[in-house]
Amino acid sequence: MIKEKVAVLFTGGRDSSLVACLEALQGKEVHLLTCNSGIGIKSELSEIRVEELKNRFPEQIVGRTVLPTYGLFRSVAISNLEEDFKRWGVNLVLLGDKLAIHAAATVYCLQNGITLIVDGCVGYQKDLAEQKDVSIEILRAFEEKYGITYECPIYHFGNQDDVKYALLTIGLSSKSLEGVSVFGDAFSEPTDQMVEEYMNDKLPICHNHVTLMTDTMNVVETFKYKQSVLG
């Protein structure tokens, strides 16, 4: 029997760990994806959570893959940082990071025959731009373009304590073992309109990245053609 594959956007924190557990409990082949954009204060403790998951679900957890997103994150969130702050007036860098994560995860899924991406977005943190309903819907539409379903299985799960006790019940530690982003302390909460405008402004960069990474031959041939014409 062929297992359904699922990609979990994994940080080592409680929420993404619980999502990984719930997917594994359904007998799926779980791929843990962690993106490294270079803006995080890395936590080696997340490796402990990976080992916990592998020991608890040895037949389901295939391991963790770290996807480097330095350049992509820079293109989305940093290259026009001053203009972005002038336009929206709030810190949306982590929302840009989320877009880069999805673009990188999409490439991984397309290359590995995975049609489902899940993560640990939760309703009790919807003050964060990347966990608002509007951002989730935009990301869902982005993934649909590539035949991928995007879900947030524990969005309505409850509160932080509910997540902690669920982890303990399943057999994992309840500590948060994720790293910390240097952009994590936002100054104010963006409106839904700000989030929508920002994401729609940055999505073409994400689509171009997916095309580059999954259609490399055509990209190279186009480049060679342009060079020959210019030459």
C-alpha positions in Angstrom: 0.0 0.0 0.0 1.4 3.4 -1.1 1.3 6.0 1.7 0.0 9.5 1.0 2.9 12.0 1.2 2.6 15.2 3.1 5.0 18.1 3.5 4.9 19.7 7.0 6.3 23.3 7.3 8.3 22.5 10.4 10.0 24.8 12.9 10.5 22.6 15.9 7.9 24.6 17.8 4.8 23.1 19.4 2.3 23.9 16.7 4.2 22.4 13.7 5.2 19.5 15.9 1.6 18.7 16.7 0.7 19.0 13.0 3.4 16.5 12.2 2.1 14.1 14.8 -1.5 14.3 13.5 -0.4 13.6 10.0 1.8 10.7 11.1 -1.1 9.3 13.1 -3.1 9.1 9.8 -0.4 6.8 8.4 1.0 9.4 6.0 4.6 9.6 4.8 5.7 12.8 6.6 8.3 15.1 5.1 9.5 17.8 7.5 10.6 21.0 5.7 12.5 23.7 7.5 13.5 26.8 5.5 16.6 28.8 6.4 16.5 32.4 5.2 19.4 33.5 7.3 17.3 35.8 9.6 16.8 33.3 12.4 18.8 32.7 15.6 19.1 29.0 15.1 18.0 26.6 17.7 19.9 23.3 17.8 17.1 22.1 20.1 14.9 21.6 17.1 17.0 18.5 16.2 15.8 17.0 19.5 12.2 17.4 18.3 13.0 15.8 15.0 14.5 12.8 16.8 11.4 12.7 19.1 9.2 12.5 16.1 11.3 9.9 14.3 11.4 7.7 17.4 7.6 8.1 18.0 6.7 7.5 14.4 9.6 5.5 12.8 7.4 4.3 9.9 5.9 7.7 9.0 8.6 10.4 9.6 11.1 10.2 6.7 13.2 13.0 8.1 13.8 16.7 7.9 15.0 18.7 4.9 16.5 22.2 5.3 15.7 24.3 2.3 18.0 27.4 1.9 15.9 30.5 1.0 18.5 33.2 1.4 18.3 34.7 -2.1 14.5 34.2 -2.4 13.8 35.8 1.0 16.0 38.7 0.0 14.1 39.2 -3.3 10.7 39.0 -1.6 11.3 40.9 1.7 14.6 42.8 1.8 15.5 44.2 -1.6 12.7 46.8 -1.3 12.5 47.0 2.5 12.6 50.8 2.7 9.8 51.2 0.1 7.8 48.6 1.8 7.9 50.4 5.1 7.0 53.7 3.5 4.0 52.1 1.7 2.6 50.0 4.6 4.2 51.5 7.7 4.4 48.1 9.5 6.8 45.3 9.8 5.8 42.7 7.2 9.2 41.0 6.9 8.0 37.7 8.4 5.1 37.6 6.0 7.7 37.9 3.2 9.5 35.1 4.8 6.3 33.0 4.8 5.9 33.6 1.1 9.5 32.5 0.4 8.9 29.4 2.5 5.9 28.5 0.5 7.7 29.0 -2.8 10.6 26.8 -1.7 8.3 24.1 -0.3 6.3 24.1 -3.6 9.4 23.4 -5.5 10.2 20.5 -3.1 6.7 19.1 -3.4 6.8 19.3 -7.2 10.1 17.5 -7.3 9.0 14.8 -4.9 5.4 14.1 -6.0 3.8 15.7 -2.9 0.4 17.3 -3.3 -0.3 18.3 0.3 1.4 21.0 2.4 0.3 21.6 6.0 1.6 23.8 8.8 1.0 24.9 12.3 -0.9 28.2 11.8 -3.2 28.7 14.8 -6.2 31.0 15.3 -4.9 32.1 18.7 -2.0 33.8 16.9 -4.0 35.5 14.1 -2.7 38.9 15.2 0.5 37.8 13.3 0.3 38.8 9.6 1.3 35.3 8.3 -1.4 33.6 10.4 -4.4 35.8 9.4 -7.2 34.3 7.5 -6.5 36.5 4.5 -2.9 35.3 4.2 -3.9 31.7 4.5 -6.5 32.0 1.7 -3.9 33.7 -0.5 -1.4 31.0 0.1 -4.0 28.3 -0.5 -4.7 29.9 -3.9 -1.0 30.1 -4.6 -0.6 26.3 -4.0 -3.7 25.5 -6.0 -1.9 26.8 -9.1 0.6 24.0 -8.8 -2.0 21.2 -7.9 -1.0 21.4 -4.3 -3.5 21.5 -1.3 -2.5 23.8 1.6 -4.1 23.1 5.0 -3.8 24.4 8.6 -5.1 21.3 10.5 -5.0 22.9 14.0 -6.1 26.4 13.2 -9.2 25.9 15.4 -7.6 23.5 17.8 -7.8 25.7 20.8 -5.2 27.6 22.7 -1.5 27.1 23.5 -2.2 24.9 26.5 -4.4 22.7 24.4 -1.5 22.2 22.0 0.9 21.4 24.8 -1.3 18.8 26.4 -2.0 17.2 23.0 1.8 16.8 22.5 2.1 15.2 26.0 -0.8 12.9 25.3 0.8 11.7 22.0 4.1 11.1 23.7 6.3 14.1 22.9 7.7 16.9 25.1 5.6 20.0 25.4 8.5 22.5 25.1 8.9 24.8 22.2 12.2 23.9 20.5 12.2 26.4 17.6 14.6 29.1 16.7 13.9 32.9 17.0 13.7 35.4 14.1 15.4 38.7 14.5 12.3 40.2 12.8 9.9 38.5 15.2 9.0 41.5 17.4 6.6 43.4 15.2 5.8 47.0 16.0 2.0 46.9 15.2 -0.6 44.6 13.7 -1.2 45.1 10.0 -4.8 45.3 8.6 -6.1 42.6 6.3 -5.9 45.0 3.4 -2.2 45.6 4.1 -1.6 41.9 4.2 -3.4 41.3 1.0 -1.7 44.1 -0.9 1.7 43.1 0.3 1.3 39.4 -0.7 -0.2 40.2 -4.1 2.8 42.6 -4.7 5.3 39.8 -3.8 3.6 36.7 -5.4 5.1 37.2 -8.9 8.6 36.8 -7.3 7.4 33.5 -5.8 5.9 32.2 -9.1 9.1 33.2 -10.9 11.2 31.2 -8.4 9.0 28.1 -8.8 9.4 28.4 -12.6 13.2 28.8 -12.4 13.6 25.8 -10.1 11.3 23.4 -11.8 11.7 24.4 -15.5 15.5 25.0 -15.5 16.1 23.6 -19.0 13.8 26.1 -20.6 15.2 28.9 -18.5 18.7 28.0 -19.6 17.8 27.8 -23.3 16.0 31.1 -23.1 19.1 32.7 -21.5 21.3 31.2 -24.2 19.0 32.5 -27.0 19.1 36.0 -25.5 22.9 35.9 -25.3 23.2 34.8 -28.9 20.9 37.6 -30.0 22.8 40.2 -28.0 26.1 38.8 -29.2 
